[in-house]
Amino acid sequence: MGLQGINNIILVLSGKGGVGKSSITTQLALTLSLQGHSVGVLDVDLTGPSIPRFFGIESSKVTQAPGGLVPVTVHDGASTNDLTYGALSCMSLGFILSNRNTAVIWRGPKKTAMVRQFLTSTLWPEGLDYLLIDTPPGTSDEHISLLETLLKETTPEQLRGAVVVTTPQAISISDVKKELNFCAKTGIKVLGVVENMAGFVCPSCKECTNVFSKGGGEVMAREFGVKFLGSVPLDPMWVRLVEEGIRPVYPQGTAEMLQGKGVADEPEAQDNGEGLVPERDPAPLVEKYTSCSLFPMFDGMVKSLLQDNNQQAPAE
């Protein structure tokens, strides 16, 4: 089936490595799911496939079916007393490699062939609402293969555009500007810019410190005439959620320190004399993510993106 049954395709791009594209992709996917949409995530960062680790499904393997590859399910759609969320699935080279330490030493033609195979042979669920594509940094072979295949296999209505990720530092901004120029030259609509790592949320007090400065992403977005989606701070509790599966807890007042963009109803953290004790529970990642300070930020970003898409969607 390939890409034919997908309603919306969004690329996550950056001209700079290490800015957190996979983290942003993961949180966009979780947020779209929490808004009731069915979501797929395609990881085409072939030399550094980190999406399986972010979703806590590194031990999973893709399966072969007639016509292509079946993506790995992160969670099925569900409705509880408190939450309703859509199904989420992923495809990544990380599911195919023998282990996560295996080095991918491929020349360009093999990498472009792999990207094309993922795009054309992945059996995404019928009627998938959103496919997010996590890309490697730069404007290399994978990007060219990705765009050629997307332009050939999809309609303009399906390919919604790209979210571009940067960090606040000038050196990052310089490289990400090249990505915005790449989008302009190839005709990819830039849906917006996200400034990642703009501050550090202390897990023990309630301070948010601008470790890497702040505001460079917004200035860049204004310079290129594209939408600025927001600044996302570093949150150690998000890292613990991904790495250890621990539900985030915060000191009272964290939301106010994040200027109203933190957790709306902060869980009461318990202190046993050794600092805040995070809550462990067996809930799915998508449910525990709602306790993260970053979720309300992404909830607003995604609603803004979807509102813009709905306004620009062609009339039936």
C-alpha positions as protocol buffer text, in pm:
chain_id: "A"
residue {
  index: 1
  type: MET
  ca { x: 0 y: 0 z: 0 }
}
residue {
  index: 2
  type: GLY
  ca { x: 291 y: 236 z: 65 }
}
residue {
  index: 3
  type: LEU
  ca { x: 188 y: 600 z: 98 }
}
residue {
  index: 4
  type: GLN
  ca { x: -144 y: 590 z: -84 }
}
residue {
  index: 5
  type: GLY
  ca { x: -364 y: 547 z: 224 }
}
residue {
  index: 6
  type: ILE
  ca { x: -203 y: 825 z: 431 }
}
residue {
  index: 7
  type: ASN
  ca { x: -392 y: 1151 z: 474 }
}
residue {
  index: 8
  type: ASN
  ca { x: -113 y: 1384 z: 589 }
}
residue {
  index: 9
  type: ILE
  ca { x: 267 y: 1359 z: 570 }
}
residue {
  index: 10
  type: ILE
  ca { x: 491 y: 1592 z: 774 }
}
residue {
  index: 11
  type: LEU
  ca { x: 872 y: 1597 z: 762 }
}
residue {
  index: 12
  type: VAL
  ca { x: 1086 y: 1687 z: 1063 }
}
residue {
  index: 13
  type: LEU
  ca { x: 1404 y: 1853 z: 934 }
}
residue {
  index: 14
  type: SER
  ca { x: 1716 y: 2030 z: 1052 }
}
residue {
  index: 15
  type: GLY
  ca { x: 2044 y: 2129 z: 896 }
}
residue {
  index: 16
  type: LYS
  ca { x: 2222 y: 2057 z: 1225 }
}
residue {
  index: 17
  type: GLY
  ca { x: 2281 y: 1728 z: 1405 }
}
residue {
  index: 18
  type: GLY
  ca { x: 2204 y: 1690 z: 1774 }
}
residue {
  index: 19
  type: VAL
  ca { x: 1925 y: 1948 z: 1790 }
}
residue {
  index: 20
  type: GLY
  ca { x: 1666 y: 1693 z: 1903 }
}
residue {
  index: 21
  type: LYS
  ca { x: 1472 y: 1608 z: 1586 }
}
residue {
  index: 22
  type: SER
  ca { x: 1385 y: 1260 z: 1714 }
}
residue {
  index: 23
  type: SER
  ca { x: 1270 y: 1398 z: 2049 }
}
residue {
  index: 24
  type: ILE
  ca { x: 1051 y: 1656 z: 1874 }
}
residue {
  index: 25
  type: THR
  ca { x: 916 y: 1390 z: 1635 }
}
residue {
  index: 26
  type: THR
  ca { x: 832 y: 1160 z: 1926 }
}
residue {
  index: 27
  type: GLN
  ca { x: 646 y: 1430 z: 2116 }
}
residue {
  index: 28
  type: LEU
  ca { x: 458 y: 1549 z: 1807 }
}
residue {
  index: 29
  type: ALA
  ca { x: 352 y: 1188 z: 1746 }
}
residue {
  index: 30
  type: LEU
  ca { x: 239 y: 1133 z: 2106 }
}
residue {
  index: 31
  type: THR
  ca { x: 49 y: 1462 z: 2104 }
}
residue {
  index: 32
  type: LEU
  ca { x: -126 y: 1386 z: 1773 }
}
residue {
  index: 33
  type: SER
  ca { x: -224 y: 1049 z: 1918 }
}
residue {
  index: 34
  type: LEU
  ca { x: -359 y: 1214 z: 2234 }
}
residue {
  index: 35
  type: GLN
  ca { x: -571 y: 1439 z: 2013 }
}
residue {
  index: 36
  type: GLY
  ca { x: -736 y: 1127 z: 1873 }
}
residue {
  index: 37
  type: HIS
  ca { x: -545 y: 1082 z: 1546 }
}
residue {
  index: 38
  type: SER
  ca { x: -389 y: 762 z: 1414 }
}
residue {
  index: 39
  type: VAL
  ca { x: -17 y: 823 z: 1367 }
}
residue {
  index: 40
  type: GLY
  ca { x: 283 y: 661 z: 1200 }
}
residue {
  index: 41
  type: VAL
  ca { x: 648 y: 754 z: 1251 }
}
residue {
  index: 42
  type: LEU
  ca { x: 905 y: 672 z: 981 }
}
residue {
  index: 43
  type: ASP
  ca { x: 1269 y: 699 z: 1089 }
}
residue {
  index: 44
  type: VAL
  ca { x: 1495 y: 757 z: 787 }
}
residue {
  index: 45
  type: ASP
  ca { x: 1800 y: 857 z: 991 }
}
residue {
  index: 46
  type: LEU
  ca { x: 1975 y: 538 z: 878 }
}
residue {
  index: 47
  type: THR
  ca { x: 2309 y: 587 z: 1054 }
}
residue {
  index: 48
  type: GLY
  ca { x: 2151 y: 695 z: 1382 }
}
residue {
  index: 49
  type: PRO
  ca { x: 1802 y: 542 z: 1412 }
}
residue {
  index: 50
  type: SER
  ca { x: 1686 y: 652 z: 1758 }
}
residue {
  index: 51
  type: ILE
  ca { x: 1307 y: 640 z: 1724 }
}
residue {
  index: 52
  type: PRO
  ca { x: 1281 y: 279 z: 1861 }
}
residue {
  index: 53
  type: ARG
  ca { x: 1460 y: 388 z: 2178 }
}
residue {
  index: 54
  type: PHE
  ca { x: 1244 y: 696 z: 2225 }
}
residue {
  index: 55
  type: PHE
  ca { x: 928 y: 486 z: 2214 }
}
residue {
  index: 56
  type: GLY
  ca { x: 1075 y: 210 z: 2432 }
}
residue {
  index: 57
  type: ILE
  ca { x: 1040 y: -59 z: 2165 }
}
residue {
  index: 58
  type: GLU
  ca { x: 1404 y: -134 z: 2078 }
}
residue {
  index: 59
  type: SER
  ca { x: 1358 y: -510 z: 2116 }
}
residue {
  index: 60
  type: SER
  ca { x: 1076 y: -519 z: 1860 }
}
residue {
  index: 61
  type: LYS
  ca { x: 1125 y: -641 z: 1504 }
}
residue {
  index: 62
  type: VAL
  ca { x: 933 y: -563 z: 1187 }
}
residue {
  index: 63
  type: THR
  ca { x: 753 y: -849 z: 1018 }
}
residue {
  index: 64
  type: GLN
  ca { x: 721 y: -933 z: 650 }
}
residue {
  index: 65
  type: ALA
  ca { x: 377 y: -957 z: 496 }
}
residue {
  index: 66
  type: PRO
  ca { x: 251 y: -995 z: 140 }
}
residue {
  index: 67
  type: GLY
  ca { x: 327 y: -662 z: -25 }
}
residue {
  index: 68
  type: GLY
  ca { x: 572 y: -518 z: 222 }
}
residue {
  index: 69
  type: LEU
  ca { x: 685 y: -460 z: 581 }
}
residue {
  index: 70
  type: VAL
  ca { x: 451 y: -430 z: 879 }
}
residue {
  index: 71
  type: PRO
  ca { x: 546 y: -141 z: 1113 }
}
residue {
  index: 72
  type: VAL
  ca { x: 589 y: -196 z: 1486 }
}
residue {
  index: 73
  type: THR
  ca { x: 292 y: -100 z: 1704 }
}
residue {
  index: 74
  type: VAL
  ca { x: 371 y: 140 z: 1988 }
}
residue {
  index: 75
  type: HIS
  ca { x: 14 y: 135 z: 2117 }
}
residue {
  index: 76
  type: ASP
  ca { x: -333 y: 68 z: 1985 }
}
residue {
  index: 77
  type: GLY
  ca { x: -607 y: 324 z: 1998 }
}
residue {
  index: 78
  type: ALA
  ca { x: -785 y: 326 z: 2334 }
}
residue {
  index: 79
  type: SER
  ca { x: -1040 y: 513 z: 2542 }
}
residue {
  index: 80
  type: THR
  ca { x: -1024 y: 528 z: 2921 }
}
residue {
  index: 81
  type: ASN
  ca { x: -1212 y: 730 z: 3178 }
}
residue {
  index: 82
  type: ASP
  ca { x: -958 y: 1012 z: 3145 }
}
residue {
  index: 83
  type: LEU
  ca { x: -803 y: 977 z: 2799 }
}
residue {
  index: 84
  type: THR
  ca { x: -882 y: 886 z: 2441 }
}
residue {
  index: 85
  type: TYR
  ca { x: -593 y: 836 z: 2202 }
}
residue {
  index: 86
  type: GLY
  ca { x: -532 y: 708 z: 1852 }
}
residue {
  index: 87
  type: ALA
  ca { x: -310 y: 419 z: 1743 }
}
residue {
  index: 88
  type: LEU
  ca { x: 63 y: 478 z: 1692 }
}
residue {
  index: 89
  type: SER
  ca { x: 311 y: 268 z: 1493 }
}
residue {
  index: 90
  type: CYS
  ca { x: 675 y: 307 z: 1381 }
}
residue {
  index: 91
  type: MET
  ca { x: 915 y: 193 z: 1111 }
}
residue {
  index: 92
  type: SER
  ca { x: 1292 y: 224 z: 1150 }
}
residue {
  index: 93
  type: LEU
  ca { x: 1614 y: 58 z: 1040 }
}
residue {
  index: 94
  type: GLY
  ca { x: 1671 y: 9 z: 1412 }
}
residue {
  index: 95
  type: PHE
  ca { x: 1415 y: -273 z: 1405 }
}
residue {
  index: 96
  type: ILE
  ca { x: 1610 y: -452 z: 1131 }
}
residue {
  index: 97
  type: LEU
  ca { x: 1968 y: -423 z: 1261 }
}
residue {
  index: 98
  type: SER
  ca { x: 2097 y: -714 z: 1471 }
}
residue {
  index: 99
  type: ASN
  ca { x: 2155 y: -482 z: 1768 }
}
residue {
  index: 100
  type: ARG
  ca { x: 2158 y: -110 z: 1838 }
}
residue {
  index: 101
  type: ASN
  ca { x: 2540 y: -92 z: 1837 }
}
residue {
  index: 102
  type: THR
  ca { x: 2565 y: -212 z: 1477 }
}
residue {
  index: 103
  type: ALA
  ca { x: 2732 y: 50 z: 1257 }
}
residue {
  index: 104
  type: VAL
  ca { x: 2560 y: 128 z: 927 }
}
residue {
  index: 105
  type: ILE
  ca { x: 2847 y: 170 z: 679 }
}
residue {
  index: 106
  type: TRP
  ca { x: 2664 y: 219 z: 352 }
}
residue {
  index: 107
  type: ARG
  ca { x: 2737 y: 417 z: 39 }
}
residue {
  index: 108
  type: GLY
  ca { x: 2483 y: 663 z: -95 }
}
residue {
  index: 109
  type: PRO
  ca { x: 2305 y: 430 z: -342 }
}
residue {
  index: 110
  type: LYS
  ca { x: 2230 y: 171 z: -73 }
}
residue {
  index: 111
  type: LYS
  ca { x: 2097 y: 439 z: 163 }
}
residue {
  index: 112
  type: THR
  ca { x: 1872 y: 590 z: -103 }
}
residue {
  index: 113
  type: ALA
  ca { x: 1742 y: 243 z: -193 }
}
residue {
  index: 114
  type: MET
  ca { x: 1658 y: 180 z: 174 }
}
residue {
  index: 115
  type: VAL
  ca { x: 1471 y: 511 z: 202 }
}
residue {
  index: 116
  type: ARG
  ca { x: 1268 y: 427 z: -110 }
}
residue {
  index: 117
  type: GLN
  ca { x: 1188 y: 82 z: 25 }
}
residue {
  index: 118
  type: PHE
  ca { x: 1064 y: 222 z: 356 }
}
residue {
  index: 119
  type: LEU
  ca { x: 846 y: 476 z: 176 }
}
residue {
  index: 120
  type: THR
  ca { x: 695 y: 242 z: -82 }
}
residue {
  index: 121
  type: SER
  ca { x: 683 y: -92 z: 101 }
}
residue {
  index: 122
  type: THR
  ca { x: 572 y: -10 z: 455 }
}
residue {
  index: 123
  type: LEU
  ca { x: 217 y: -134 z: 515 }
}
residue {
  index: 124
  type: TRP
  ca { x: 79 y: 151 z: 725 }
}
residue {
  index: 125
  type: PRO
  ca { x: -274 y: 109 z: 861 }
}
residue {
  index: 126
  type: GLU
  ca { x: -544 y: 205 z: 611 }
}
residue {
  index: 127
  type: GLY
  ca { x: -657 y: 565 z: 649 }
}
residue {
  index: 128
  type: LEU
  ca { x: -360 y: 672 z: 864 }
}
residue {
  index: 129
  type: ASP
  ca { x: -420 y: 1032 z: 970 }
}
residue {
  index: 130
  type: TYR
  ca { x: -58 y: 1149 z: 1003 }
}
residue {
  index: 131
  type: LEU
  ca { x: 282 y: 1014 z: 903 }
}
residue {
  index: 132
  type: LEU
  ca { x: 578 y: 1194 z: 1062 }
}
residue {
  index: 133
  type: ILE
  ca { x: 915 y: 1138 z: 894 }
}
residue {
  index: 134
  type: ASP
  ca { x: 1221 y: 1183 z: 1115 }
}
residue {
  index: 135
  type: THR
  ca { x: 1516 y: 1273 z: 893 }
}
residue {
  index: 136
  type: PRO
  ca { x: 1895 y: 1286 z: 932 }
}
residue {
  index: 137
  type: PRO
  ca { x: 2065 y: 1625 z: 953 }
}
residue {
  index: 138
  type: GLY
  ca { x: 2168 y: 1814 z: 644 }
}
residue {
  index: 139
  type: THR
  ca { x: 2060 y: 1796 z: 280 }
}
residue {
  index: 140
  type: SER
  ca { x: 2221 y: 1473 z: 168 }
}
residue {
  index: 141
  type: ASP
  ca { x: 2139 y: 1162 z: -37 }
}
residue {
  index: 142
  type: GLU
  ca { x: 1860 y: 1053 z: 196 }
}
residue {
  index: 143
  type: HIS
  ca { x: 1682 y: 1387 z: 163 }
}
residue {
  index: 144
  type: ILE
  ca { x: 1699 y: 1387 z: -215 }
}
residue {
  index: 145
  type: SER
  ca { x: 1573 y: 1027 z: -233 }
}
residue {
  index: 146
  type: LEU
  ca { x: 1302 y: 1106 z: 20 }
}
residue {
  index: 147
  type: LEU
  ca { x: 1171 y: 1405 z: -173 }
}
residue {
  index: 148
  type: GLU
  ca { x: 1191 y: 1236 z: -514 }
}
residue {
  index: 149
  type: THR
  ca { x: 988 y: 942 z: -385 }
}
residue {
  index: 150
  type: LEU
  ca { x: 736 y: 1156 z: -200 }
}
residue {
  index: 151
  type: LEU
  ca { x: 676 y: 1378 z: -502 }
}
residue {
  index: 152
  type: LYS
  ca { x: 630 y: 1070 z: -719 }
}
residue {
  index: 153
  type: GLU
  ca { x: 415 y: 864 z: -482 }
}
residue {
  index: 154
  type: THR
  ca { x: 195 y: 1126 z: -312 }
}
residue {
  index: 155
  type: THR
  ca { x: -35 y: 1413 z: -400 }
}
residue {
  index: 156
  type: PRO
  ca { x: 28 y: 1776 z: -297 }
}
residue {
  index: 157
  type: GLU
  ca { x: -262 y: 1745 z: -51 }
}
residue {
  index: 158
  type: GLN
  ca { x: -89 y: 1458 z: 129 }
}
residue {
  index: 159
  type: LEU
  ca { x: 253 y: 1623 z: 164 }
}
residue {
  index: 160
  type: ARG
  ca { x: 167 y: 1898 z: 411 }
}
residue {
  index: 161
  type: GLY
  ca { x: 519 y: 2030 z: 469 }
}
residue {
  index: 162
  type: ALA
  ca { x: 801 y: 2034 z: 721 }
}
residue {
  index: 163
  type: VAL
  ca { x: 866 y: 2126 z: 1082 }
}
residue {
  index: 164
  type: VAL
  ca { x: 1222 y: 2262 z: 1112 }
}
residue {
  index: 165
  type: VAL
  ca { x: 1410 y: 2215 z: 1440 }
}
residue {
  index: 166
  type: THR
  ca { x: 1693 y: 2430 z: 1574 }
}
residue {
  index: 167
  type: THR
  ca { x: 1857 y: 2518 z: 1903 }
}
residue {
  index: 168
  type: PRO
  ca { x: 1911 y: 2881 z: 2013 }
}
residue {
  index: 169
  type: GLN
  ca { x: 2288 y: 2907 z: 1950 }
}
residue {
  index: 170
  type: ALA
  ca { x: 2418 y: 3103 z: 1652 }
}
residue {
  index: 171
  type: ILE
  ca { x: 2616 y: 2804 z: 1520 }
}
residue {
  index: 172
  type: SER
  ca { x: 2298 y: 2597 z: 1505 }
}
residue {
  index: 173
  type: ILE
  ca { x: 2096 y: 2878 z: 1350 }
}
residue {
  index: 174
  type: SER
  ca { x: 2359 y: 2913 z: 1077 }
}
residue {
  index: 175
  type: ASP
  ca { x: 2323 y: 2548 z: 973 }
}
residue {
  index: 176
  type: VAL
  ca { x: 1944 y: 2540 z: 1001 }
}
residue {
  index: 177
  type: LYS
  ca { x: 1915 y: 2841 z: 767 }
}
residue {
  index: 178
  type: LYS
  ca { x: 2060 y: 2612 z: 499 }
}
residue {
  index: 179
  type: GLU
  ca { x: 1773 y: 2371 z: 562 }
}
residue {
  index: 180
  type: LEU
  ca { x: 1520 y: 2651 z: 517 }
}
residue {
  index: 181
  type: ASN
  ca { x: 1689 y: 2741 z: 189 }
}
residue {
  index: 182
  type: PHE
  ca { x: 1672 y: 2373 z: 89 }
}
residue {
  index: 183
  type: CYS
  ca { x: 1296 y: 2376 z: 155 }
}
residue {
  index: 184
  type: ALA
  ca { x: 1255 y: 2691 z: -53 }
}
residue {
  index: 185
  type: LYS
  ca { x: 1451 y: 2546 z: -347 }
}
residue {
  index: 186
  type: THR
  ca { x: 1266 y: 2213 z: -343 }
}
residue {
  index: 187
  type: GLY
  ca { x: 920 y: 2358 z: -287 }
}
residue {
  index: 188
  type: ILE
  ca { x: 859 y: 2211 z: 59 }
}
residue {
  index: 189
  type: LYS
  ca { x: 626 y: 2425 z: 266 }
}
residue {
  index: 190
  type: VAL
  ca { x: 773 y: 2509 z: 608 }
}
residue {
  index: 191
  type: LEU
  ca { x: 494 y: 2462 z: 860 }
}
residue {
  index: 192
  type: GLY
  ca { x: 697 y: 2619 z: 1137 }
}
residue {
  index: 193
  type: VAL
  ca { x: 1020 y: 2638 z: 1336 }
}
residue {
  index: 194
  type: VAL
  ca { x: 1069 y: 2479 z: 1678 }
}
residue {
  index: 195
  type: GLU
  ca { x: 1348 y: 2610 z: 1902 }
}
residue {
  index: 196
  type: ASN
  ca { x: 1459 y: 2312 z: 2110 }
}
residue {
  index: 197
  type: MET
  ca { x: 1677 y: 2312 z: 2425 }
}
residue {
  index: 198
  type: ALA
  ca { x: 1575 y: 2669 z: 2503 }
}
residue {
  index: 199
  type: GLY
  ca { x: 1627 y: 2652 z: 2876 }
}
residue {
  index: 200
  type: PHE
  ca { x: 1664 y: 2383 z: 3141 }
}
residue {
  index: 201
  type: VAL
  ca { x: 1383 y: 2285 z: 3379 }
}
residue {
  index: 202
  type: CYS
  ca { x: 1540 y: 2203 z: 3718 }
}
residue {
  index: 203
  type: PRO
  ca { x: 1385 y: 1880 z: 3854 }
}
residue {
  index: 204
  type: SER
  ca { x: 1449 y: 1980 z: 4215 }
}
residue {
  index: 205
  type: CYS
  ca { x: 1332 y: 2340 z: 4234 }
}
residue {
  index: 206
  type: LYS
  ca { x: 1115 y: 2513 z: 3975 }
}
residue {
  index: 207
  type: GLU
  ca { x: 1365 y: 2725 z: 3786 }
}
residue {
  index: 208
  type: CYS
  ca { x: 1396 y: 2729 z: 3406 }
}
residue {
  index: 209
  type: THR
  ca { x: 1746 y: 2852 z: 3313 }
}
residue {
  index: 210
  type: ASN
  ca { x: 1841 y: 2954 z: 2959 }
}
residue {
  index: 211
  type: VAL
  ca { x: 2157 y: 2743 z: 2938 }
}
residue {
  index: 212
  type: PHE
  ca { x: 2196 y: 2782 z: 2561 }
}
residue {
  index: 213
  type: SER
  ca { x: 2041 y: 3128 z: 2535 }
}
residue {
  index: 214
  type: LYS
  ca { x: 1694 y: 3173 z: 2384 }
}
residue {
  index: 215
  type: GLY
  ca { x: 1523 y: 3348 z: 2097 }
}
residue {
  index: 216
  type: GLY
  ca { x: 1751 y: 3264 z: 1803 }
}
residue {
  index: 217
  type: GLY
  ca { x: 1492 y: 3034 z: 1649 }
}
residue {
  index: 218
  type: GLU
  ca { x: 1222 y: 3298 z: 1662 }
}
residue {
  index: 219
  type: VAL
  ca { x: 1450 y: 3557 z: 1499 }
}
residue {
  index: 220
  type: MET
  ca { x: 1537 y: 3309 z: 1223 }
}
residue {
  index: 221
  type: ALA
  ca { x: 1171 y: 3225 z: 1161 }
}
residue {
  index: 222
  type: ARG
  ca { x: 1088 y: 3594 z: 1133 }
}
residue {
  index: 223
  type: GLU
  ca { x: 1380 y: 3647 z: 892 }
}
residue {
  index: 224
  type: PHE
  ca { x: 1252 y: 3371 z: 661 }
}
residue {
  index: 225
  type: GLY
  ca { x: 886 y: 3467 z: 697 }
}
residue {
  index: 226
  type: VAL
  ca { x: 778 y: 3134 z: 846 }
}
residue {
  index: 227
  type: LYS
  ca { x: 578 y: 3053 z: 1156 }
}
residue {
  index: 228
  type: PHE
  ca { x: 752 y: 3019 z: 1493 }
}
residue {
  index: 229
  type: LEU
  ca { x: 590 y: 2730 z: 1679 }
}
residue {
  index: 230
  type: GLY
  ca { x: 759 y: 2779 z: 2015 }
}
residue {
  index: 231
  type: SER
  ca { x: 1059 y: 2728 z: 2244 }
}
residue {
  index: 232
  type: VAL
  ca { x: 1100 y: 2391 z: 2414 }
}
residue {
  index: 233
  type: PRO
  ca { x: 1321 y: 2366 z: 2726 }
}
residue {
  index: 234
  type: LEU
  ca { x: 1527 y: 2067 z: 2832 }
}
residue {
  index: 235
  type: ASP
  ca { x: 1327 y: 1865 z: 3084 }
}
residue {
  index: 236
  type: PRO
  ca { x: 1516 y: 1588 z: 3271 }
}
residue {
  index: 237
  type: MET
  ca { x: 1182 y: 1428 z: 3357 }
}
residue {
  index: 238
  type: TRP
  ca { x: 1111 y: 1380 z: 2986 }
}
residue {
  index: 239
  type: VAL
  ca { x: 1450 y: 1206 z: 2959 }
}
residue {
  index: 240
  type: ARG
  ca { x: 1368 y: 979 z: 3254 }
}
residue {
  index: 241
  type: LEU
  ca { x: 1031 y: 900 z: 3103 }
}
residue {
  index: 242
  type: VAL
  ca { x: 1198 y: 788 z: 2779 }
}
residue {
  index: 243
  type: GLU
  ca { x: 1494 y: 610 z: 2938 }
}
residue {
  index: 244
  type: GLU
  ca { x: 1332 y: 454 z: 3245 }
}
residue {
  index: 245
  type: GLY
  ca { x: 958 y: 473 z: 3186 }
}
residue {
  index: 246
  type: ILE
  ca { x: 906 y: 687 z: 3496 }
}
residue {
  index: 247
  type: ARG
  ca { x: 604 y: 916 z: 3507 }
}
residue {
  index: 248
  type: PRO
  ca { x: 723 y: 1279 z: 3551 }
}
residue {
  index: 249
  type: VAL
  ca { x: 663 y: 1466 z: 3876 }
}
residue {
  index: 250
  type: TYR
  ca { x: 749 y: 1830 z: 3946 }
}
residue {
  index: 251
  type: PRO
  ca { x: 779 y: 2071 z: 4238 }
}
residue {
  index: 252
  type: GLN
  ca { x: 476 y: 2288 z: 4292 }
}
residue {
  index: 253
  type: GLY
  ca { x: 510 y: 2608 z: 4090 }
}
residue {
  index: 254
  type: THR
  ca { x: 687 y: 2458 z: 3788 }
}
residue {
  index: 255
  type: ALA
  ca { x: 397 y: 2550 z: 3562 }
}
residue {
  index: 256
  type: GLU
  ca { x: 411 y: 2912 z: 3672 }
}
residue {
  index: 257
  type: MET
  ca { x: 786 y: 2926 z: 3616 }
}
residue {
  index: 258
  type: LEU
  ca { x: 729 y: 2805 z: 3261 }
}
residue {
  index: 259
  type: GLN
  ca { x: 487 y: 3098 z: 3216 }
}
residue {
  index: 260
  type: GLY
  ca { x: 178 y: 2885 z: 3216 }
}
residue {
  index: 261
  type: LYS
  ca { x: 319 y: 2634 z: 2966 }
}
residue {
  index: 262
  type: GLY
  ca { x: 391 y: 2359 z: 3217 }
}
residue {
  index: 263
  type: VAL
  ca { x: 169 y: 2087 z: 3355 }
}
residue {
  index: 264
  type: ALA
  ca { x: -180 y: 2217 z: 3422 }
}
residue {
  index: 265
  type: ASP
  ca { x: -242 y: 1993 z: 3725 }
}
residue {
  index: 266
  type: GLU
  ca { x: 99 y: 1913 z: 3863 }
}
residue {
  index: 267
  type: PRO
  ca { x: 121 y: 1583 z: 4051 }
}
residue {
  index: 268
  type: GLU
  ca { x: 218 y: 1619 z: 4415 }
}
residue {
  index: 269
  type: ALA
  ca { x: 577 y: 1497 z: 4437 }
}
residue {
  index: 270
  type: GLN
  ca { x: 679 y: 1309 z: 4750 }
}
residue {
  index: 271
  type: ASP
  ca { x: 1009 y: 1385 z: 4922 }
}
residue {
  index: 272
  type: ASN
  ca { x: 1170 y: 1106 z: 5125 }
}
residue {
  index: 273
  type: GLY
  ca { x: 1476 y: 1311 z: 5212 }
}
residue {
  index: 274
  type: GLU
  ca { x: 1651 y: 1211 z: 4891 }
}
residue {
  index: 275
  type: GLY
  ca { x: 1470 y: 1451 z: 4662 }
}
residue {
  index: 276
  type: LEU
  ca { x: 1156 y: 1410 z: 4457 }
}
residue {
  index: 277
  type: VAL
  ca { x: 1047 y: 1051 z: 4404 }
}
residue {
  index: 278
  type: PRO
  ca { x: 905 y: 995 z: 4054 }
}
residue {
  index: 279
  type: GLU
  ca { x: 603 y: 774 z: 4022 }
}
residue {
  index: 280
  type: ARG
  ca { x: 645 y: 431 z: 3864 }
}
residue {
  index: 281
  type: ASP
  ca { x: 345 y: 273 z: 3697 }
}
residue {
  index: 282
  type: PRO
  ca { x: 278 y: 29 z: 3412 }
}
residue {
  index: 283
  type: ALA
  ca { x: 76 y: 275 z: 3202 }
}
residue {
  index: 284
  type: PRO
  ca { x: 165 y: 317 z: 2833 }
}
residue {
  index: 285
  type: LEU
  ca { x: 412 y: 589 z: 2737 }
}
residue {
  index: 286
  type: VAL
  ca { x: 134 y: 795 z: 2579 }
}
residue {
  index: 287
  type: GLU
  ca { x: -56 y: 813 z: 2909 }
}
residue {
  index: 288
  type: LYS
  ca { x: 248 y: 896 z: 3120 }
}
residue {
  index: 289
  type: TYR
  ca { x: 346 y: 1168 z: 2873 }
}
residue {
  index: 290
  type: THR
  ca { x: 41 y: 1372 z: 2978 }
}
residue {
  index: 291
  type: SER
  ca { x: 220 y: 1434 z: 3312 }
}
residue {
  index: 292
  type: CYS
  ca { x: 525 y: 1583 z: 3137 }
}
residue {
  index: 293
  type: SER
  ca { x: 579 y: 1959 z: 3155 }
}
residue {
  index: 294
  type: LEU
  ca { x: 636 y: 1962 z: 2777 }
}
residue {
  index: 295
  type: PHE
  ca { x: 301 y: 1809 z: 2681 }
}
residue {
  index: 296
  type: PRO
  ca { x: 95 y: 2131 z: 2708 }
}
residue {
  index: 297
  type: MET
  ca { x: 351 y: 2308 z: 2487 }
}
residue {
  index: 298
  type: PHE
  ca { x: 326 y: 2043 z: 2219 }
}
residue {
  index: 299
  type: ASP
  ca { x: -51 y: 2027 z: 2255 }
}
residue {
  index: 300
  type: GLY
  ca { x: -62 y: 2398 z: 2162 }
}
residue {
  index: 301
  type: MET
  ca { x: 189 y: 2353 z: 1876 }
}
residue {
  index: 302
  type: VAL
  ca { x: -4 y: 2067 z: 1721 }
}
residue {
  index: 303
  type: LYS
  ca { x: -337 y: 2247 z: 1748 }
}
residue {
  index: 304
  type: SER
  ca { x: -178 y: 2546 z: 1575 }
}
residue {
  index: 305
  type: LEU
  ca { x: -39 y: 2323 z: 1298 }
}
residue {
  index: 306
  type: LEU
  ca { x: -371 y: 2146 z: 1244 }
}
residue {
  index: 307
  type: GLN
  ca { x: -564 y: 2472 z: 1244 }
}
residue {
  index: 308
  type: ASP
  ca { x: -336 y: 2611 z: 972 }
}
residue {
  index: 309
  type: ASN
  ca { x: -369 y: 2289 z: 770 }
}
residue {
  index: 310
  type: ASN
  ca { x: -748 y: 2293 z: 796 }
}
residue {
  index: 311
  type: GLN
  ca { x: -762 y: 2653 z: 683 }
}
residue {
  index: 312
  type: GLN
  ca { x: -540 y: 2579 z: 382 }
}
residue {
  index: 313
  type: ALA
  ca { x: -697 y: 2243 z: 289 }
}
residue {
  index: 314
  type: PRO
  ca { x: -858 y: 2242 z: -54 }
}
residue {
  index: 315
  type: ALA
  ca { x: -1234 y: 2240 z: -70 }
}
residue {
  index: 316
  type: GLU
  ca { x: -1395 y: 1902 z: -136 }
}
